[in-house]
Amino acid sequence: QVQLVESGGGLVQPGDSLRISCAASGGAVTDFHMGWFRQAPGKEREVVAAIAARTAPYYIDSVKGRFTMSRDIAKNTVLLQMNDLKVEDSAVYYCAAMIRSENRWAYWGQGTQVTVSS
């Protein structure tokens, strides 16, 4: 059973940077497509970034140029570096792993809160 644990969220000011992490156990992050999602109060969960085995990461338009998703294979961790944070980036951020053969996000972390406020 794959377990994902996010960490690194917090309260920051607009323009600040934050890096959140997703540590995986029970499977290697290279065995799955990995994704970062977020959900703000009253809004649907949306994919923020995703990374597959041999393709460039995908980002939603609102975070392109500000967010960078990467994998630390040695630590079996997925990272999301968030720069120039905006108030509208505030949300609970979730890490997820997709079983490639099933094309579904099968495993989810518990989420980490990111709040951007002045």
C-alpha atoms as one frame of an Amber mdcrd trajectory, in Angstrom:
protein
   0.000   0.000   0.000   1.410   3.324  -1.075   1.331   6.091   1.512   1.931
   9.758   0.733   2.716  12.320   3.419   2.869  16.029   2.619   4.784  18.582
   4.640   6.070  22.128   4.412   2.889  24.150   4.265   2.426  27.317   6.254
   1.500  30.971   6.366   3.434  33.293   4.067   3.047  36.772   2.631   2.342
  37.593  -1.016   5.531  37.370  -3.038   7.143  34.861  -0.704   8.356  31.389
  -1.609   7.518  28.034  -0.081   8.491  24.467  -0.847   6.192  21.617   0.003
   7.189  17.975  -0.024   5.469  14.645  -0.478   7.244  11.629   0.959   6.204
   8.276  -0.470   6.406   4.851   1.122   5.303   1.463  -0.127   6.288   2.370
  -3.671   8.750   4.448  -5.634   7.735   7.869  -6.931   9.250   6.820 -10.257
   6.703   4.006 -10.561   3.778   6.411 -10.789   2.691   9.598 -12.429   2.794
  12.081  -9.570   0.624  15.129  -9.133   0.004  18.099  -6.896  -3.586  19.213
  -6.430  -5.107  21.986  -4.378  -8.518  22.801  -2.994  -9.580  26.161  -1.662
 -12.722  26.619   0.468 -15.837  26.459  -1.677 -13.916  25.416  -4.765 -13.321
  22.134  -6.519 -10.033  20.330  -6.236  -7.792  21.174  -9.172  -4.559  19.777
 -10.486  -1.707  22.230 -10.087   1.180  20.269 -11.534   1.910  16.737 -12.646
   4.945  14.797 -13.712   5.228  11.578 -15.670   8.195   9.325 -16.297   9.646
  10.747 -19.471   7.804  13.987 -20.104   8.176  17.549 -18.973   6.041  18.533
 -15.990   2.575  19.898 -16.620   1.405  23.095 -14.912  -1.864  24.931 -14.913
  -1.622  28.349 -16.506  -2.014  30.266 -13.251   1.206  28.821 -11.785   3.409
  28.579 -14.877   6.692  30.363 -14.315   6.156  30.437 -10.538   5.846  26.792
  -9.475   8.298  23.975 -10.168   7.574  20.316  -9.565  10.408  17.829  -9.211
  11.275  14.411  -7.874  14.041  13.628  -5.386  14.589   9.993  -6.236  17.124
   9.395  -3.456  14.574  10.509  -0.878  11.584   9.024  -2.723   9.967  12.440
  -2.496   8.107  14.797  -4.773   8.603  18.517  -4.319   6.670  21.605  -5.300
   8.673  24.815  -5.197   6.302  27.772  -5.153   7.657  31.246  -5.824   5.963
  34.643  -5.962   2.984  33.289  -4.077  -0.336  35.050  -4.447  -3.346  35.220
  -2.171  -5.259  33.074  -4.666  -2.713  30.272  -4.190  -4.081  29.701  -0.696
  -5.481  26.189  -0.432  -4.909  22.738   0.958  -2.330  21.102  -1.275  -2.512
  17.370  -1.888  -0.017  14.971  -3.375  -1.338  12.103  -5.480   0.012   9.102
  -7.351  -1.509   7.679 -10.506  -1.336   4.026 -11.408  -0.280   4.325 -15.027
  -2.059   1.211 -16.256  -5.306   2.291 -14.624  -5.069   5.978 -15.497  -6.514
   7.055 -12.164  -5.223   8.936  -9.151  -5.208   5.993  -6.784  -3.254   7.287
  -3.791  -3.616  10.577  -1.945  -1.890  12.310   0.912  -3.702  14.017   3.769
  -2.895  17.500   2.495  -0.906  20.462   3.740  -2.317  23.953   4.212  -0.763
  26.848   2.348  -2.033  30.292   3.309  -0.868  33.428   1.543  -1.928  36.566
   3.362  -0.622  40.002   4.145
